[in-house]
Amino acid sequence: MFYLLCKHEVGDYTKWRRVFDSHAEGQRESGLHLLHILRDIADPNLVVLLFRVDDVRKAKAFTEAPSANEAAESSGVIGVPEILFLRE
């Protein structure tokens, strides 16, 4: 089984969450299944996402697409997200 772990900081969690939720269908179409959204206790604008991945190639294409960068910018992601593809 494969997973995607993404960690990034956001300027405003509520704004980020609205944009993130609006991309749920695209995530599923890319074989990404959200398992958890976690927030740091000390800094609630530090977000960690865990997805189960059906197809690593499709998931990588989704994360590297120009639309992913545009969504990150419009949602208020600060800096470059840390993205790891993991296997069980």
Jmol script that loads the backbone (N, CA, C; Angstrom):
load data "model"
ATOM      1  N   MET A   1       0.844  -1.169   0.000  1.00  0.00           N
ATOM      2  CA  MET A   1       0.000   0.000   0.000  1.00  0.00           C
ATOM      3  C   MET A   1       0.892   1.236   0.000  1.00  0.00           C
ATOM      4  N   PHE A   2       0.435   2.286  -0.706  1.00  0.00           N
ATOM      5  CA  PHE A   2       1.188   3.529  -0.831  1.00  0.00           C
ATOM      6  C   PHE A   2       0.433   4.677  -0.178  1.00  0.00           C
ATOM      7  N   TYR A   3       1.206   5.650   0.282  1.00  0.00           N
ATOM      8  CA  TYR A   3       0.649   6.823   0.949  1.00  0.00           C
ATOM      9  C   TYR A   3       1.360   8.081   0.466  1.00  0.00           C
ATOM     10  N   LEU A   4       0.655   9.194   0.618  1.00  0.00           N
ATOM     11  CA  LEU A   4       1.249  10.506   0.383  1.00  0.00           C
ATOM     12  C   LEU A   4       1.122  11.274   1.683  1.00  0.00           C
ATOM     13  N   LEU A   5       2.234  11.835   2.134  1.00  0.00           N
ATOM     14  CA  LEU A   5       2.256  12.686   3.312  1.00  0.00           C
ATOM     15  C   LEU A   5       2.655  14.082   2.846  1.00  0.00           C
ATOM     16  N   CYS A   6       1.848  15.059   3.184  1.00  0.00           N
ATOM     17  CA  CYS A   6       2.116  16.440   2.779  1.00  0.00           C
ATOM     18  C   CYS A   6       2.094  17.316   4.027  1.00  0.00           C
ATOM     19  N   LYS A   7       3.119  18.148   4.160  1.00  0.00           N
ATOM     20  CA  LYS A   7       3.223  19.049   5.318  1.00  0.00           C
ATOM     21  C   LYS A   7       3.489  20.459   4.798  1.00  0.00           C
ATOM     22  N   HIS A   8       2.707  21.408   5.275  1.00  0.00           N
ATOM     23  CA  HIS A   8       2.930  22.799   4.889  1.00  0.00           C
ATOM     24  C   HIS A   8       2.285  23.742   5.891  1.00  0.00           C
ATOM     25  N   GLU A   9       2.717  24.991   5.823  1.00  0.00           N
ATOM     26  CA  GLU A   9       2.155  26.037   6.664  1.00  0.00           C
ATOM     27  C   GLU A   9       1.170  26.843   5.829  1.00  0.00           C
ATOM     28  N   VAL A  10       0.115  27.316   6.469  1.00  0.00           N
ATOM     29  CA  VAL A  10      -0.874  28.152   5.794  1.00  0.00           C
ATOM     30  C   VAL A  10      -1.030  29.458   6.556  1.00  0.00           C
ATOM     31  N   GLY A  11      -1.445  30.494   5.856  1.00  0.00           N
ATOM     32  CA  GLY A  11      -1.650  31.786   6.500  1.00  0.00           C
ATOM     33  C   GLY A  11      -2.946  31.834   7.294  1.00  0.00           C
ATOM     34  N   ASP A  12      -3.972  31.154   6.800  1.00  0.00           N
ATOM     35  CA  ASP A  12      -5.297  31.158   7.433  1.00  0.00           C
ATOM     36  C   ASP A  12      -5.920  29.788   7.183  1.00  0.00           C
ATOM     37  N   TYR A  13      -6.038  28.984   8.221  1.00  0.00           N
ATOM     38  CA  TYR A  13      -6.519  27.606   8.066  1.00  0.00           C
ATOM     39  C   TYR A  13      -7.913  27.553   7.441  1.00  0.00           C
ATOM     40  N   THR A  14      -8.812  28.412   7.870  1.00  0.00           N
ATOM     41  CA  THR A  14     -10.190  28.383   7.356  1.00  0.00           C
ATOM     42  C   THR A  14     -10.217  28.638   5.851  1.00  0.00           C
ATOM     43  N   LYS A  15      -9.486  29.628   5.404  1.00  0.00           N
ATOM     44  CA  LYS A  15      -9.406  29.925   3.966  1.00  0.00           C
ATOM     45  C   LYS A  15      -8.785  28.741   3.227  1.00  0.00           C
ATOM     46  N   TRP A  16      -7.673  28.211   3.751  1.00  0.00           N
ATOM     47  CA  TRP A  16      -7.010  27.075   3.110  1.00  0.00           C
ATOM     48  C   TRP A  16      -7.962  25.889   3.015  1.00  0.00           C
ATOM     49  N   ARG A  17      -8.695  25.612   4.072  1.00  0.00           N
ATOM     50  CA  ARG A  17      -9.571  24.441   4.099  1.00  0.00           C
ATOM     51  C   ARG A  17     -10.674  24.533   3.048  1.00  0.00           C
ATOM     52  N   ARG A  18     -11.221  25.730   2.840  1.00  0.00           N
ATOM     53  CA  ARG A  18     -12.251  25.900   1.804  1.00  0.00           C
ATOM     54  C   ARG A  18     -11.700  25.537   0.434  1.00  0.00           C
ATOM     55  N   VAL A  19     -10.514  26.031   0.096  1.00  0.00           N
ATOM     56  CA  VAL A  19      -9.901  25.735  -1.206  1.00  0.00           C
ATOM     57  C   VAL A  19      -9.559  24.245  -1.287  1.00  0.00           C
ATOM     58  N   PHE A  20      -8.972  23.702  -0.232  1.00  0.00           N
ATOM     59  CA  PHE A  20      -8.609  22.280  -0.205  1.00  0.00           C
ATOM     60  C   PHE A  20      -9.839  21.403  -0.450  1.00  0.00           C
ATOM     61  N   ASP A  21     -10.919  21.670   0.267  1.00  0.00           N
ATOM     62  CA  ASP A  21     -12.138  20.861   0.120  1.00  0.00           C
ATOM     63  C   ASP A  21     -12.724  20.949  -1.283  1.00  0.00           C
ATOM     64  N   SER A  22     -12.523  22.078  -1.954  1.00  0.00           N
ATOM     65  CA  SER A  22     -13.075  22.232  -3.301  1.00  0.00           C
ATOM     66  C   SER A  22     -12.341  21.368  -4.326  1.00  0.00           C
ATOM     67  N   HIS A  23     -11.194  20.787  -3.955  1.00  0.00           N
ATOM     68  CA  HIS A  23     -10.426  19.939  -4.862  1.00  0.00           C
ATOM     69  C   HIS A  23     -10.571  18.449  -4.555  1.00  0.00           C
ATOM     70  N   ALA A  24     -11.544  18.086  -3.724  1.00  0.00           N
ATOM     71  CA  ALA A  24     -11.711  16.689  -3.310  1.00  0.00           C
ATOM     72  C   ALA A  24     -11.961  15.757  -4.494  1.00  0.00           C
ATOM     73  N   GLU A  25     -12.771  16.182  -5.440  1.00  0.00           N
ATOM     74  CA  GLU A  25     -13.067  15.328  -6.595  1.00  0.00           C
ATOM     75  C   GLU A  25     -11.811  15.075  -7.426  1.00  0.00           C
ATOM     76  N   GLY A  26     -11.013  16.102  -7.659  1.00  0.00           N
ATOM     77  CA  GLY A  26      -9.767  15.937  -8.400  1.00  0.00           C
ATOM     78  C   GLY A  26      -8.791  15.027  -7.686  1.00  0.00           C
ATOM     79  N   GLN A  27      -8.766  15.117  -6.367  1.00  0.00           N
ATOM     80  CA  GLN A  27      -7.907  14.220  -5.589  1.00  0.00           C
ATOM     81  C   GLN A  27      -8.333  12.769  -5.801  1.00  0.00           C
ATOM     82  N   ARG A  28      -9.624  12.508  -5.676  1.00  0.00           N
ATOM     83  CA  ARG A  28     -10.129  11.141  -5.857  1.00  0.00           C
ATOM     84  C   ARG A  28      -9.868  10.632  -7.272  1.00  0.00           C
ATOM     85  N   GLU A  29     -10.056  11.499  -8.267  1.00  0.00           N
ATOM     86  CA  GLU A  29      -9.804  11.098  -9.655  1.00  0.00           C
ATOM     87  C   GLU A  29      -8.332  10.764  -9.880  1.00  0.00           C
ATOM     88  N   SER A  30      -7.458  11.317  -9.057  1.00  0.00           N
ATOM     89  CA  SER A  30      -6.021  11.050  -9.160  1.00  0.00           C
ATOM     90  C   SER A  30      -5.587   9.892  -8.264  1.00  0.00           C
ATOM     91  N   GLY A  31      -6.556   9.201  -7.683  1.00  0.00           N
ATOM     92  CA  GLY A  31      -6.243   8.048  -6.843  1.00  0.00           C
ATOM     93  C   GLY A  31      -5.784   8.396  -5.452  1.00  0.00           C
ATOM     94  N   LEU A  32      -6.128   9.599  -4.988  1.00  0.00           N
ATOM     95  CA  LEU A  32      -5.779  10.030  -3.637  1.00  0.00           C
ATOM     96  C   LEU A  32      -7.023   9.952  -2.748  1.00  0.00           C
ATOM     97  N   HIS A  33      -6.887   9.294  -1.607  1.00  0.00           N
ATOM     98  CA  HIS A  33      -7.996   9.134  -0.672  1.00  0.00           C
ATOM     99  C   HIS A  33      -7.559   9.701   0.678  1.00  0.00           C
ATOM    100  N   LEU A  34      -8.150  10.824   1.058  1.00  0.00           N
ATOM    101  CA  LEU A  34      -7.776  11.509   2.288  1.00  0.00           C
ATOM    102  C   LEU A  34      -8.074  10.632   3.499  1.00  0.00           C
ATOM    103  N   LEU A  35      -7.059  10.424   4.315  1.00  0.00           N
ATOM    104  CA  LEU A  35      -7.216   9.666   5.560  1.00  0.00           C
ATOM    105  C   LEU A  35      -7.259  10.591   6.774  1.00  0.00           C
ATOM    106  N   HIS A  36      -6.376  11.594   6.788  1.00  0.00           N
ATOM    107  CA  HIS A  36      -6.299  12.488   7.939  1.00  0.00           C
ATOM    108  C   HIS A  36      -5.839  13.883   7.528  1.00  0.00           C
ATOM    109  N   ILE A  37      -6.420  14.869   8.179  1.00  0.00           N
ATOM    110  CA  ILE A  37      -5.891  16.233   8.184  1.00  0.00           C
ATOM    111  C   ILE A  37      -5.525  16.503   9.636  1.00  0.00           C
ATOM    112  N   LEU A  38      -4.265  16.785   9.863  1.00  0.00           N
ATOM    113  CA  LEU A  38      -3.755  17.007  11.217  1.00  0.00           C
ATOM    114  C   LEU A  38      -3.171  18.408  11.317  1.00  0.00           C
ATOM    115  N   ARG A  39      -3.282  19.009  12.508  1.00  0.00           N
ATOM    116  CA  ARG A  39      -2.735  20.340  12.739  1.00  0.00           C
ATOM    117  C   ARG A  39      -1.826  20.295  13.952  1.00  0.00           C
ATOM    118  N   ASP A  40      -0.741  21.023  13.857  1.00  0.00           N
ATOM    119  CA  ASP A  40       0.220  21.090  14.954  1.00  0.00           C
ATOM    120  C   ASP A  40      -0.434  21.723  16.177  1.00  0.00           C
ATOM    121  N   ILE A  41      -0.162  21.182  17.350  1.00  0.00           N
ATOM    122  CA  ILE A  41      -0.749  21.709  18.584  1.00  0.00           C
ATOM    123  C   ILE A  41      -0.259  23.126  18.859  1.00  0.00           C
ATOM    124  N   ALA A  42       1.029  23.362  18.696  1.00  0.00           N
ATOM    125  CA  ALA A  42       1.600  24.679  18.990  1.00  0.00           C
ATOM    126  C   ALA A  42       1.321  25.696  17.896  1.00  0.00           C
ATOM    127  N   ASP A  43       1.194  25.243  16.659  1.00  0.00           N
ATOM    128  CA  ASP A  43       0.967  26.140  15.519  1.00  0.00           C
ATOM    129  C   ASP A  43      -0.137  25.545  14.648  1.00  0.00           C
ATOM    130  N   PRO A  44      -1.403  25.893  14.895  1.00  0.00           N
ATOM    131  CA  PRO A  44      -2.513  25.294  14.151  1.00  0.00           C
ATOM    132  C   PRO A  44      -2.542  25.630  12.657  1.00  0.00           C
ATOM    133  N   ASN A  45      -1.650  26.512  12.200  1.00  0.00           N
ATOM    134  CA  ASN A  45      -1.541  26.781  10.769  1.00  0.00           C
ATOM    135  C   ASN A  45      -0.502  25.890  10.099  1.00  0.00           C
ATOM    136  N   LEU A  46       0.086  24.971  10.849  1.00  0.00           N
ATOM    137  CA  LEU A  46       0.966  23.945  10.287  1.00  0.00           C
ATOM    138  C   LEU A  46       0.103  22.702  10.083  1.00  0.00           C
ATOM    139  N   VAL A  47      -0.059  22.324   8.816  1.00  0.00           N
ATOM    140  CA  VAL A  47      -1.006  21.273   8.443  1.00  0.00           C
ATOM    141  C   VAL A  47      -0.251  20.071   7.891  1.00  0.00           C
ATOM    142  N   VAL A  48      -0.696  18.882   8.290  1.00  0.00           N
ATOM    143  CA  VAL A  48      -0.149  17.625   7.770  1.00  0.00           C
ATOM    144  C   VAL A  48      -1.310  16.816   7.218  1.00  0.00           C
ATOM    145  N   LEU A  49      -1.158  16.368   5.978  1.00  0.00           N
ATOM    146  CA  LEU A  49      -2.195  15.587   5.300  1.00  0.00           C
ATOM    147  C   LEU A  49      -1.674  14.185   5.042  1.00  0.00           C
ATOM    148  N   LEU A  50      -2.525  13.198   5.214  1.00  0.00           N
ATOM    149  CA  LEU A  50      -2.163  11.826   4.884  1.00  0.00           C
ATOM    150  C   LEU A  50      -3.220  11.256   3.956  1.00  0.00           C
ATOM    151  N   PHE A  51      -2.770  10.790   2.797  1.00  0.00           N
ATOM    152  CA  PHE A  51      -3.642  10.176   1.795  1.00  0.00           C
ATOM    153  C   PHE A  51      -3.210   8.737   1.543  1.00  0.00           C
ATOM    154  N   ARG A  52      -4.162   7.865   1.264  1.00  0.00           N
ATOM    155  CA  ARG A  52      -3.861   6.564   0.690  1.00  0.00           C
ATOM    156  C   ARG A  52      -3.798   6.785  -0.816  1.00  0.00           C
ATOM    157  N   VAL A  53      -2.860   6.117  -1.479  1.00  0.00           N
ATOM    158  CA  VAL A  53      -2.618   6.342  -2.904  1.00  0.00           C
ATOM    159  C   VAL A  53      -2.884   5.059  -3.679  1.00  0.00           C
ATOM    160  N   ASP A  54      -3.770   5.144  -4.682  1.00  0.00           N
ATOM    161  CA  ASP A  54      -4.040   4.001  -5.556  1.00  0.00           C
ATOM    162  C   ASP A  54      -2.968   3.836  -6.621  1.00  0.00           C
ATOM    163  N   ASP A  55      -2.542   4.952  -7.205  1.00  0.00           N
ATOM    164  CA  ASP A  55      -1.624   4.943  -8.341  1.00  0.00           C
ATOM    165  C   ASP A  55      -0.604   6.064  -8.130  1.00  0.00           C
ATOM    166  N   VAL A  56       0.625   5.696  -7.776  1.00  0.00           N
ATOM    167  CA  VAL A  56       1.647   6.690  -7.453  1.00  0.00           C
ATOM    168  C   VAL A  56       1.900   7.619  -8.633  1.00  0.00           C
ATOM    169  N   ARG A  57       1.937   7.092  -9.833  1.00  0.00           N
ATOM    170  CA  ARG A  57       2.203   7.913 -11.015  1.00  0.00           C
ATOM    171  C   ARG A  57       1.137   8.999 -11.174  1.00  0.00           C
ATOM    172  N   LYS A  58      -0.139   8.610 -11.062  1.00  0.00           N
ATOM    173  CA  LYS A  58      -1.225   9.583 -11.185  1.00  0.00           C
ATOM    174  C   LYS A  58      -1.199  10.595 -10.042  1.00  0.00           C
ATOM    175  N   ALA A  59      -0.876  10.131  -8.845  1.00  0.00           N
ATOM    176  CA  ALA A  59      -0.828  11.028  -7.691  1.00  0.00           C
ATOM    177  C   ALA A  59       0.305  12.044  -7.842  1.00  0.00           C
ATOM    178  N   LYS A  60       1.472  11.590  -8.319  1.00  0.00           N
ATOM    179  CA  LYS A  60       2.588  12.517  -8.540  1.00  0.00           C
ATOM    180  C   LYS A  60       2.222  13.548  -9.599  1.00  0.00           C
ATOM    181  N   ALA A  61       1.566  13.103 -10.655  1.00  0.00           N
ATOM    182  CA  ALA A  61       1.154  14.032 -11.715  1.00  0.00           C
ATOM    183  C   ALA A  61       0.204  15.083 -11.152  1.00  0.00           C
ATOM    184  N   PHE A  62      -0.689  14.681 -10.263  1.00  0.00           N
ATOM    185  CA  PHE A  62      -1.629  15.615  -9.646  1.00  0.00           C
ATOM    186  C   PHE A  62      -0.887  16.639  -8.802  1.00  0.00           C
ATOM    187  N   THR A  63       0.078  16.196  -7.993  1.00  0.00           N
ATOM    188  CA  THR A  63       0.794  17.118  -7.108  1.00  0.00           C
ATOM    189  C   THR A  63       1.743  18.036  -7.867  1.00  0.00           C
ATOM    190  N   GLU A  64       2.186  17.614  -9.051  1.00  0.00           N
ATOM    191  CA  GLU A  64       3.136  18.408  -9.839  1.00  0.00           C
ATOM    192  C   GLU A  64       2.462  19.268 -10.908  1.00  0.00           C
ATOM    193  N   ALA A  65       1.158  19.149 -11.043  1.00  0.00           N
ATOM    194  CA  ALA A  65       0.428  19.907 -12.062  1.00  0.00           C
ATOM    195  C   ALA A  65       0.432  21.403 -11.721  1.00  0.00           C
ATOM    196  N   PRO A  66       0.459  22.257 -12.744  1.00  0.00           N
ATOM    197  CA  PRO A  66       0.400  23.703 -12.489  1.00  0.00           C
ATOM    198  C   PRO A  66      -0.815  24.107 -11.655  1.00  0.00           C
ATOM    199  N   SER A  67      -1.923  23.408 -11.820  1.00  0.00           N
ATOM    200  CA  SER A  67      -3.123  23.739 -11.047  1.00  0.00           C
ATOM    201  C   SER A  67      -2.916  23.502  -9.550  1.00  0.00           C
ATOM    202  N   ALA A  68      -2.057  22.560  -9.178  1.00  0.00           N
ATOM    203  CA  ALA A  68      -1.765  22.325  -7.760  1.00  0.00           C
ATOM    204  C   ALA A  68      -1.023  23.522  -7.167  1.00  0.00           C
ATOM    205  N   ASN A  69      -0.073  24.068  -7.925  1.00  0.00           N
ATOM    206  CA  ASN A  69       0.645  25.261  -7.459  1.00  0.00           C
ATOM    207  C   ASN A  69      -0.291  26.457  -7.353  1.00  0.00           C
ATOM    208  N   GLU A  70      -1.184  26.588  -8.320  1.00  0.00           N
ATOM    209  CA  GLU A  70      -2.141  27.691  -8.297  1.00  0.00           C
ATOM    210  C   GLU A  70      -3.067  27.579  -7.089  1.00  0.00           C
ATOM    211  N   ALA A  71      -3.524  26.353  -6.800  1.00  0.00           N
ATOM    212  CA  ALA A  71      -4.408  26.138  -5.650  1.00  0.00           C
ATOM    213  C   ALA A  71      -3.667  26.447  -4.349  1.00  0.00           C
ATOM    214  N   ALA A  72      -2.411  26.032  -4.266  1.00  0.00           N
ATOM    215  CA  ALA A  72      -1.618  26.297  -3.065  1.00  0.00           C
ATOM    216  C   ALA A  72      -1.481  27.806  -2.849  1.00  0.00           C
ATOM    217  N   GLU A  73      -1.185  28.525  -3.911  1.00  0.00           N
ATOM    218  CA  GLU A  73      -1.032  29.976  -3.803  1.00  0.00           C
ATOM    219  C   GLU A  73      -2.341  30.645  -3.407  1.00  0.00           C
ATOM    220  N   SER A  74      -3.437  30.257  -4.067  1.00  0.00           N
ATOM    221  CA  SER A  74      -4.716  30.909  -3.790  1.00  0.00           C
ATOM    222  C   SER A  74      -5.253  30.572  -2.402  1.00  0.00           C
ATOM    223  N   SER A  75      -4.842  29.426  -1.847  1.00  0.00           N
ATOM    224  CA  SER A  75      -5.336  29.027  -0.527  1.00  0.00           C
ATOM    225  C   SER A  75      -4.492  29.596   0.601  1.00  0.00           C
ATOM    226  N   GLY A  76      -3.322  30.154   0.282  1.00  0.00           N
ATOM    227  CA  GLY A  76      -2.487  30.762   1.304  1.00  0.00           C
ATOM    228  C   GLY A  76      -1.404  29.868   1.870  1.00  0.00           C
ATOM    229  N   VAL A  77      -1.006  28.832   1.108  1.00  0.00           N
ATOM    230  CA  VAL A  77       0.113  28.002   1.553  1.00  0.00           C
ATOM    231  C   VAL A  77       1.370  28.859   1.579  1.00  0.00           C
ATOM    232  N   ILE A  78       2.125  28.745   2.655  1.00  0.00           N
ATOM    233  CA  ILE A  78       3.360  29.516   2.829  1.00  0.00           C
ATOM    234  C   ILE A  78       4.540  28.610   2.514  1.00  0.00           C
ATOM    235  N   GLY A  79       5.392  29.044   1.609  1.00  0.00           N
ATOM    236  CA  GLY A  79       6.565  28.247   1.247  1.00  0.00           C
ATOM    237  C   GLY A  79       6.199  27.080   0.350  1.00  0.00           C
ATOM    238  N   VAL A  80       7.123  26.143   0.279  1.00  0.00           N
ATOM    239  CA  VAL A  80       6.951  24.966  -0.573  1.00  0.00           C
ATOM    240  C   VAL A  80       6.513  23.791   0.296  1.00  0.00           C
ATOM    241  N   PRO A  81       5.387  23.148  -0.046  1.00  0.00           N
ATOM    242  CA  PRO A  81       4.956  21.995   0.740  1.00  0.00           C
ATOM    243  C   PRO A  81       5.989  20.868   0.691  1.00  0.00           C
ATOM    244  N   GLU A  82       6.121  20.171   1.797  1.00  0.00           N
ATOM    245  CA  GLU A  82       6.963  18.968   1.842  1.00  0.00           C
ATOM    246  C   GLU A  82       6.053  17.793   1.497  1.00  0.00           C
ATOM    247  N   ILE A  83       6.382  17.084   0.406  1.00  0.00           N
ATOM    248  CA  ILE A  83       5.564  15.967  -0.061  1.00  0.00           C
ATOM    249  C   ILE A  83       6.419  14.706  -0.089  1.00  0.00           C
ATOM    250  N   LEU A  84       5.916  13.683   0.577  1.00  0.00           N
ATOM    251  CA  LEU A  84       6.609  12.391   0.610  1.00  0.00           C
ATOM    252  C   LEU A  84       5.662  11.294   0.132  1.00  0.00           C
ATOM    253  N   PHE A  85       6.157  10.442  -0.743  1.00  0.00           N
ATOM    254  CA  PHE A  85       5.410   9.244  -1.119  1.00  0.00           C
ATOM    255  C   PHE A  85       6.014   8.098  -0.328  1.00  0.00           C
ATOM    256  N   LEU A  86       5.155   7.367   0.366  1.00  0.00           N
ATOM    257  CA  LEU A  86       5.591   6.336   1.302  1.00  0.00           C
ATOM    258  C   LEU A  86       4.944   5.005   0.952  1.00  0.00           C
ATOM    259  N   ARG A  87       5.607   3.931   1.365  1.00  0.00           N
ATOM    260  CA  ARG A  87       5.010   2.612   1.193  1.00  0.00           C
ATOM    261  C   ARG A  87       4.969   1.910   2.544  1.00  0.00           C
ATOM    262  N   GLU A  88       4.045   1.009   2.664  1.00  0.00           N
ATOM    263  CA  GLU A  88       3.894   0.247   3.894  1.00  0.00           C
ATOM    264  C   GLU A  88       4.978  -0.794   3.996  1.00  0.00           C
TER     265      GLU A  88
END
end "model"
wireframe off; spacefill off
backbone 0.3
color backbone group
